[in-house]
Amino acid sequence: MKIYTKKGDRGQTSLANGRRIAKNSLILDQIGALDELNSDLGLVLAAGSLGRGDSLRAVVALSKADQLLLRRAQANLFCFGGLLAKPAPVVAAKLNRNFDSADVERLEERIDYHSERLEPLRNFILPGGVELAARLHRARTTCRRAERQLIQTTLKPAMKAYLNRLSDYLFVLARVANKQAHKPDITWSSTP
């Protein structure tokens, strides 16, 4: 199967239901925001996974529990994008079943778990620190944008809440990554 079809060369693409729409339509911006977030999570997972042959300099890694939760987030984001693409009812039903509203609670549990082990926030913090933390902050901001774009969609309220909680989770994970590396969070100051 060829990866290219040439059908989009004139600025249009097809939704899952076959309807042709302009590539600069709002719905494609929304699906694209989810795709960008999914890619950012892929970068986070790549940076936070110690693979065979990785040097010991990589002192910061995501726990297996956090890796699994982020992989689940990737699957959920793919389902959300699929639902926005207006699939056939039978496909939409399957995509809706793949998302479990308990996923919001799982994120909250992990946020609470990590927060109990972090210093309480006393200042705003700036994105940065070690590379994994910076990638997590990047994913967090992409998540916030996706959340803003998806607020007016037909996605279930639990799916919208999931995006809100996912961005909180990514923020906390960024703080965890800096803590693991013994690097303090970068606190904001009005005078640099």
C-alpha positions, 0 to 999 in steps of 0.5 A: 500500500502506498503512503501517498494518495495525491488526493490532498494536493489541492488542500482538501482531505477526507474525514472518516465518513468520506466527507471532503473538507478543507485542510485548514478547517477547525476540525483538522486543527483540533485533530492536529492538536491531538496528533501533536500532543501524541507526538510530544508524548512519544518524545517524552517516552523516548527521553524517559526510557532507559534502553539497552546500551544507554549510558549511566549519564541518563539518571532521569527516567520515567517509572514503569507506571508512568510510562504505562499511563503515558502510553494509555494517554497516547491511545486515548488521544488517538481515540479522541481524534478518531471520534472527531473524524466522524467515523461510522457509528459502529467505529464511534461506539468502539472508540468511545468504549476504548476510553474509560472515564476512570482514566481521569481518576488514574491520572489524579491518583498518579498526580497525588502520588507524585505531589506527596513526594515533591516540595510544595509549590511556593512560586510559579516555575518556568519550563526547563531543567533537565531535558526530560522535564523540558519535554514534559513541559512542552507536552503540557503546553501542547496539551493545554492548547488541545484542551482549548481547541476541543472545548467546543467539540462533541467529545464527552465531558469526561474526555475534556476533563481527561485533557485538563488532568493530563496537562496537570500530570505532565506538569507534575512529572516535569517536577519529578524529572528535575527532582530525580536529577537533583536539579531545582525547578526554575522559579519565576522572578519578575526580575531576571 
